[in-house]
Amino acid sequence: MLPSTRISFQYSISGFFLLMLLLLTSCGSTPVVEEPVVDTTVATPLFVPEIQDQGFFAFSDKSIMQDMELGSPVSIRRAVAKIRNPSTQSEKIILAVASSLMSIVWPSEKNGISIPSDIEANAYTGAIDSAKMGIYDVNTGNTDFFTMVLPSLVLLTSSNSQTDYYNQSQAALSAALELKSDSVLVHYLLGTLYQRMGDLNSSRRMYEKAAELAEDCLEVNYAFANVLYLQGNYEEAQDIASKMLDIFPGNLKLLKLLSQVATKWGNYALAESYINQVLQQEPENSQFLLLRVEVLIDQSNYVKAVSLLDIYSRVDKVSKDYLLLRSRIQNEWNKNPVAAAATVEQALELYPKDSAVILAAANLATVTGDTVRGKTAGELAEEILQREPNNQDAIFIRAKDALARKEWDKAYTNASQLMKNDTVSLAQNILYIQACLGVNRVGEAQNAVKELYLDQSNSDDVKELYIRVQAAAGNQGEVRSLIASLLPSASSQLKSFLYYQRSLLSTNDTDKLADLRQSLTANPRNTDALFELYRYYFDRKDYRKAQYYLKQVVALNTNDEEILRLNTELEALLK
């Protein structure tokens, strides 16, 4: 490094006159020379600026490192194009880093970067080699941007089972982000890390920023759409993934994601279209053959679903997805919860730590109100939450189980936790409002249901919930008006609820009984209407008729302890 230097004219001028004096003296003459008066206070300096130390990669063209640190496919190619004839070790190493980033982080992009063979041992390629072996390199020193970032490439090369380096990775990547706040590479790696850690909200924010900075990057946008899908934000996930499919037509990863999004979103025609495109490219893909079965089950097309499942069973009868779909058919179509529970228990024996299997068991326990393998839905959800504290599906099941057991405070606490997410599903919103009613937070329920009613006014579940909340708030006039406006065009399910709700407002027995009977005509399995008829006849000591309706409630709620207790008391009265 060159130091700065100041050279004063004062000393240059004095030296000149001294030289002239010596020359004249040597010639034998001694002229009279007046010494010039030099004002040292106004000497004019010549300034040579310091060269700033740029670290190991001290390229004269600073844009090379700016592009490399930005780390998008486009910026990496731009940086490489500026290094035409690599001669120094720093140029050769940055080319090796660029090539590794393209192959590990952006594999959908063409690499085409030649790596020089004569690269000396260094921290940068050492961290990359460690990552390829599934090791987080802790010996880079974290002295600059790439020594902080490169060890975290292990996030993309190793399995989810390794977690011991997560805190180090988070600290290093966060420090790198302070150095380069617009780095696509760092935002993408942090998004991957947070997703691994189960923090989907932070993961989504990182991916979203990366997608803003690299609009056409496949990996970034796929990751963003995927985390939206995992959060239940199916519409936005569908929008992003389908736009990327326009840019990358036929891309298998996008088709698979779109198949799953459309299935969960309930757009079954679109789901089948994407699934068929996947199966055209991978006809032996059993996962998507089973996803097609799932779509058929969701459409209640059980005959075709069973046929495909039977074909699949000739090859494999113990796959996780096969067992879970078989259980759904047994419960939903065969109406055989005992057989469904046995199938899920088989899956639990084969895959005891698998979250999807445990969730399926918990869901079945929620639907049937019974235990699976001796555990309630809430207890099964707890198994998952011990390992994955932020698992939203497990929190939802725990809240739903608490609601079914009338553990109102527990239901409200868990449902409120779900509402803190950046994206909240319809089912989560409904659960939260039901929990609010359970703990008598009617005002809170009103605020939430009004907003939901504006967004989801076509949903029968939302209409029903809105009326329940208004009834709890004592707004009888609004309830009557809504019932009158909705009844003419209501579905059978909603019509049954509306007649039941109107029966609660009736001021005479004739109207009340007429509404309750119309409710059961629309839906004979409406437990609210059946139970209300039990109460009506019980209050009038007509225990035989009361028993007739209560027994139907028991048949539909075989595990409800309160209903079973009431039935036992009624039988004692009849004796």
Disulfide bonds with the S-S distance in Angstrom:
none
